[in-house]
Amino acid sequence: MRFVVPLKDLTLPAPRAEEWEWQVNAACRGEDSNLFFESGTSLVEAQAKRICSECPVLEQCRQFAVDASEPHGIWGGMTPREREQFRRQRKWFTPDRRVS
């Protein structure tokens, strides 16, 4: 059995500007967004990562993409595959995990 919720009954939380404010300072602002969402070309990926490497909000961008499990594009200088690897490493090296 599958349940479907009508969209009119869906209530989303109000957006909070402070959670997105970092984007105002992003180095990619004003760049062609296709540059960050082209897949399969290492030249385009390298160009996007170069822009990210000079970004003052690289860490916030990366953290957002990792936390949101963003499945597409270059965010915080990382591809989806790199973000998944980062996420797995972060789970492994949490403060509550002890190595014997």
N, CA, C and O of each residue as an XYZ file, in Angstrom:
400
protein
N       0.844     -1.173      0.000
C       0.000      0.000      0.000
C       0.891      1.238      0.000
O       1.902      1.283      0.701
N       0.520      2.219     -0.772
C       1.297      3.448     -0.893
C       0.452      4.631     -0.463
O      -0.691      4.781     -0.896
N       1.024      5.476      0.397
C       0.310      6.659      0.858
C       0.805      7.880      0.104
O       2.010      8.058     -0.074
N      -0.102      8.706     -0.331
C       0.243      9.928     -1.039
C      -0.326     11.098     -0.250
O      -1.512     11.120      0.079
N       0.529     12.071      0.050
C       0.093     13.262      0.776
C      -0.134     14.370     -0.237
O       0.789     14.725     -0.970
N      -1.328     14.923     -0.296
C      -1.564     16.042     -1.218
C      -0.673     17.226     -0.864
O      -0.456     17.515      0.313
N      -0.158     17.909     -1.878
C       0.744     19.030     -1.640
C       0.098     20.152     -0.841
O       0.785     20.848     -0.094
N      -1.191     20.336     -0.983
C      -1.839     21.415     -0.247
C      -1.770     21.181      1.261
O      -1.892     22.130      2.035
N      -1.575     19.918      1.694
C      -1.481     19.592      3.110
C      -0.039     19.624      3.628
O       0.204     19.476      4.825
N       0.895     19.817      2.725
C       2.304     19.832      3.091
C       2.687     21.201      3.641
O       2.465     22.219      2.986
N       3.256     21.228      4.831
C       3.692     22.481      5.438
C       5.201     22.442      5.597
O       5.738     21.583      6.296
N       5.876     23.365      4.950
C       7.327     23.442      5.042
C       7.722     24.547      6.010
O       7.001     25.534      6.161
N       8.866     24.383      6.667
C       9.308     25.456      7.571
C       9.683     26.696      6.762
O      10.071     26.596      5.598
N       9.566     27.840      7.380
C       9.937     29.096      6.719
C      11.445     29.104      6.485
O      12.199     28.612      7.325
N      11.898     29.659      5.351
C      13.339     29.720      5.112
C      14.010     30.649      6.121
O      13.440     31.655      6.542
N      15.208     30.293      6.489
C      15.967     31.101      7.445
C      17.178     31.658      6.727
O      18.084     30.910      6.359
N      17.200     32.963      6.525
C      18.254     33.619      5.752
C      19.649     33.339      6.295
O      20.599     33.209      5.523
N      19.781     33.243      7.608
C      21.112     33.030      8.183
C      21.715     31.683      7.764
O      22.935     31.522      7.791
N      20.885     30.727      7.384
C      21.392     29.434      6.937
C      21.935     29.491      5.511
O      22.699     28.616      5.104
N      21.550     30.503      4.760
C      21.949     30.626      3.360
C      22.853     31.829      3.113
O      23.340     32.010      1.997
N      23.084     32.646      4.121
C      23.811     33.897      3.959
C      25.220     33.704      3.379
O      25.722     34.571      2.664
N      25.840     32.590      3.682
C      27.181     32.319      3.179
C      27.240     32.357      1.654
O      28.285     32.670      1.084
N      26.131     32.043      0.992
C      26.121     31.988     -0.471
C      26.389     33.356     -1.109
O      26.859     33.427     -2.245
N      26.096     34.422     -0.396
C      26.325     35.768     -0.928
C      27.806     35.982     -1.230
O      28.151     36.706     -2.164
N      28.678     35.357     -0.446
C      30.121     35.537     -0.600
C      30.785     34.448     -1.441
O      32.011     34.421     -1.550
N      30.011     33.563     -2.029
C      30.574     32.448     -2.792
C      31.274     32.919     -4.066
O      30.783     33.806     -4.763
N      32.410     32.322     -4.356
C      33.182     32.660     -5.553
C      32.427     32.286     -6.830
O      32.699     32.843     -7.893
N      31.498     31.363     -6.736
C      30.755     30.921     -7.923
C      29.588     31.848     -8.276
O      28.971     31.693     -9.331
N      29.286     32.798     -7.412
C      28.203     33.749     -7.713
C      28.515     34.468     -9.006
O      29.602     35.020     -9.175
N      27.564     34.460     -9.911
C      27.749     35.129    -11.192
C      28.366     34.238    -12.253
O      28.386     34.600    -13.430
N      28.871     33.076    -11.854
C      29.415     32.126    -12.833
C      28.263     31.345    -13.463
O      27.171     31.276    -12.898
N      28.506     30.769    -14.611
C      27.514     29.927    -15.275
C      27.333     28.661    -14.434
O      28.291     27.913    -14.238
N      26.131     28.412    -13.941
C      25.895     27.248    -13.071
C      26.136     25.928    -13.798
O      26.409     24.915    -13.155
N      26.040     25.923    -15.120
C      26.323     24.691    -15.868
C      27.749     24.216    -15.637
O      28.034     23.021    -15.720
N      28.633     25.143    -15.349
C      30.025     24.802    -15.078
C      30.127     23.847    -13.890
O      31.002     22.983    -13.861
N      29.248     23.999    -12.927
C      29.294     23.191    -11.711
C      28.420     21.942    -11.791
O      28.461     21.098    -10.896
N      27.639     21.822    -12.845
C      26.726     20.691    -12.961
C      26.906     19.880    -14.230
O      26.083     19.014    -14.526
N      27.968     20.141    -14.990
C      28.290     19.310    -16.147
C      28.885     18.017    -15.603
O      29.702     18.043    -14.683
N      28.482     16.908    -16.164
C      29.039     15.656    -15.664
C      29.866     14.978    -16.748
O      29.587     15.098    -17.941
N      30.871     14.277    -16.306
C      31.645     13.455    -17.215
C      32.830     14.121    -17.888
O      33.599     13.437    -18.563
N      33.010     15.414    -17.737
C      34.155     16.049    -18.376
C      35.121     16.547    -17.313
O      34.784     17.406    -16.498
N      36.325     15.995    -17.335
C      37.303     16.355    -16.316
C      37.780     17.794    -16.458
O      38.165     18.415    -15.467
N      37.762     18.337    -17.681
C      38.186     19.716    -17.883
C      37.223     20.692    -17.202
O      37.653     21.638    -16.542
N      35.923     20.455    -17.365
C      34.918     21.311    -16.731
C      34.984     21.147    -15.218
O      34.893     22.128    -14.481
N      35.140     19.919    -14.758
C      35.252     19.657    -13.315
C      36.446     20.387    -12.727
O      36.344     20.976    -11.651
N      37.569     20.355    -13.413
C      38.778     21.031    -12.937
C      38.569     22.546    -12.884
O      39.040     23.207    -11.959
N      37.872     23.086    -13.861
C      37.598     24.522    -13.882
C      36.710     24.912    -12.695
O      36.962     25.919    -12.033
N      35.682     24.121    -12.431
C      34.791     24.392    -11.299
C      35.563     24.293     -9.982
O      35.411     25.144     -9.105
N      36.380     23.270     -9.848
C      37.157     23.089     -8.616
C      38.167     24.221     -8.414
O      38.458     24.593     -7.277
N      38.703     24.770     -9.506
C      39.629     25.899     -9.394
C      38.917     27.097     -8.785
O      39.468     27.781     -7.922
N      37.691     27.350     -9.236
C      36.895     28.456     -8.675
C      36.632     28.191     -7.195
O      36.758     29.090     -6.364
N      36.273     26.968     -6.877
C      36.009     26.612     -5.477
C      37.248     26.791     -4.603
O      37.143     27.201     -3.447
N      38.408     26.487     -5.149
C      39.632     26.551     -4.342
C      39.944     27.963     -3.867
O      40.668     28.144     -2.888
N      39.405     28.958     -4.548
C      39.632     30.361     -4.169
C      38.448     30.954     -3.405
O      38.408     32.159     -3.158
N      37.503     30.123     -3.038
C      36.256     30.599     -2.441
C      36.387     30.824     -0.927
O      36.897     29.964     -0.209
N      35.924     31.977     -0.453
C      36.005     32.257      0.982
C      35.002     31.462      1.821
O      35.129     31.407      3.044
N      34.016     30.852      1.181
C      33.012     30.091      1.930
C      33.020     28.607      1.528
O      31.998     27.926      1.602
N      34.185     28.130      1.107
C      34.313     26.742      0.661
C      33.826     25.757      1.721
O      33.087     24.826      1.402
N      34.226     25.948      2.965
C      33.849     25.010      4.041
C      32.336     24.985      4.271
O      31.755     23.914      4.445
N      31.698     26.151      4.272
C      30.245     26.196      4.473
C      29.524     25.499      3.317
O      28.561     24.761      3.525
N      30.000     25.743      2.111
C      29.405     25.134      0.922
C      29.545     23.610      0.985
O      28.583     22.876      0.759
N      30.744     23.157      1.292
C      30.996     21.718      1.385
C      30.120     21.088      2.457
O      29.509     20.043      2.230
N      30.057     21.718      3.617
C      29.257     21.172      4.716
C      27.785     21.108      4.351
O      27.103     20.134      4.670
N      27.292     22.148      3.681
C      25.900     22.152      3.246
C      25.631     20.957      2.332
O      24.658     20.230      2.531
N      26.485     20.754      1.334
C      26.284     19.678      0.369
C      26.381     18.302      1.019
O      25.623     17.396      0.672
N      27.300     18.145      1.951
C      27.445     16.864      2.653
C      26.219     16.606      3.530
O      25.647     15.517      3.497
N      25.822     17.603      4.308
C      24.667     17.443      5.198
C      23.377     17.195      4.424
O      22.514     16.440      4.874
N      23.244     17.829      3.258
C      22.027     17.689      2.449
C      22.080     16.468      1.537
O      21.123     16.188      0.815
N      23.192     15.742      1.567
C      23.401     14.611      0.652
C      23.123     15.034     -0.796
O      22.447     14.328     -1.544
N      23.649     16.177     -1.163
C      23.459     16.728     -2.504
C      23.993     15.728     -3.535
O      25.183     15.411     -3.529
N      23.121     15.230     -4.422
C      23.541     14.185     -5.353
C      24.163     14.679     -6.654
O      24.634     13.866     -7.449
N      24.179     15.975     -6.890
C      24.650     16.488     -8.171
C      25.616     17.646     -8.002
O      25.556     18.379     -7.015
N      26.495     17.805     -8.959
C      27.320     19.002     -9.066
C      28.535     19.057     -8.175
O      28.748     18.212     -7.306
N      29.330     20.090     -8.425
C      30.511     20.392     -7.621
C      30.069     21.374     -6.546
O      29.599     22.470     -6.853
N      30.219     20.985     -5.304
C      29.902     21.833     -4.145
C      31.096     21.779     -3.215
O      31.588     20.694     -2.902
N      31.562     22.913     -2.776
C      32.697     22.937     -1.856
C      33.925     22.265     -2.436
O      34.743     21.712     -1.701
N      34.056     22.312     -3.752
C      35.215     21.721     -4.411
C      35.178     20.212     -4.497
O      36.200     19.586     -4.778
N      34.013     19.609     -4.260
C      33.913     18.152     -4.272
C      32.819     17.669     -5.214
O      31.774     18.304     -5.360
N      33.083     16.530     -5.851
C      32.095     15.858     -6.687
C      31.161     15.059     -5.777
O      31.461     14.880     -4.596
N      30.041     14.579     -6.304
C      29.165     13.732     -5.475
C      29.895     12.524     -4.892
O      29.675     12.171     -3.733
N      30.745     11.899     -5.668
C      31.491     10.728     -5.174
C      32.447     11.129     -4.046
O      32.558     10.424     -3.043
N      33.129     12.251     -4.212
C      34.046     12.723     -3.165
C      33.298     13.086     -1.890
O      33.788     12.845     -0.787
N      32.107     13.668     -2.044
C      31.303     14.003     -0.858
C      30.853     12.749     -0.132
O      30.815     12.720      1.098
N      30.514     11.721     -0.880
C      30.103     10.458     -0.251
C      31.271      9.847      0.533
O      31.087      9.349      1.644
N      32.452      9.891     -0.045
C      33.641      9.383      0.660
C      33.906     10.207      1.918
O      34.218      9.652      2.972
N      33.784     11.512      1.811
C      33.966     12.419      2.950
C      32.954     12.087      4.049
O      33.300     12.043      5.229
N      31.698     11.854      3.649
C      30.632     11.536      4.604
C      30.953     10.236      5.336
O      30.782     10.145      6.551
N      31.414      9.241      4.601
C      31.755      7.956      5.226
C      32.923      8.105      6.197
O      32.899      7.529      7.285
N      33.936      8.867      5.818
C      35.078      9.082      6.711
C      34.648      9.817      7.969
O      35.106      9.505      9.068
N      33.768     10.790      7.803
C      33.302     11.557      8.953
C      32.540     10.657      9.918
O      32.662     10.813     11.133
N      31.758      9.723      9.396
C      31.030      8.792     10.270
C      32.007      7.905     11.029
O      31.790      7.594     12.200
N      33.074      7.503     10.366
C      34.041      6.612     10.988
C      34.828      7.313     12.088
O      35.117      6.710     13.122
N      35.178      8.578     11.877
C      36.010      9.297     12.827
C      35.203     10.266     13.679
O      35.542     11.447     13.763
N      34.170      9.795     14.291
C      33.371     10.630     15.182
C      33.953     10.541     16.593
O      34.593      9.545     16.930
N      33.740     11.571     17.425
C      34.306     11.577     18.782
C      33.861     10.403     19.643
O      34.603      9.983     20.530
N      32.675      9.866     19.405
C      32.181      8.784     20.244
C      32.734      7.426     19.826
O      32.514      6.436     20.523
N      33.432      7.361     18.724
C      34.002      6.100     18.252
C      35.426      5.998     18.758
O      36.237      6.892     18.520
N      35.729      4.939     19.439
C      37.066      4.764     20.002
C      37.805      3.662     19.258
O      37.225      2.639     18.894
N      39.078      3.886     19.044
C      39.916      2.884     18.409
C      40.681      2.164     19.501
O      41.309      2.792     20.354
N      40.623      0.822     19.469
C      41.316      0.033     20.493
C      42.721     -0.284     20.082
O      43.448     -0.941     20.826
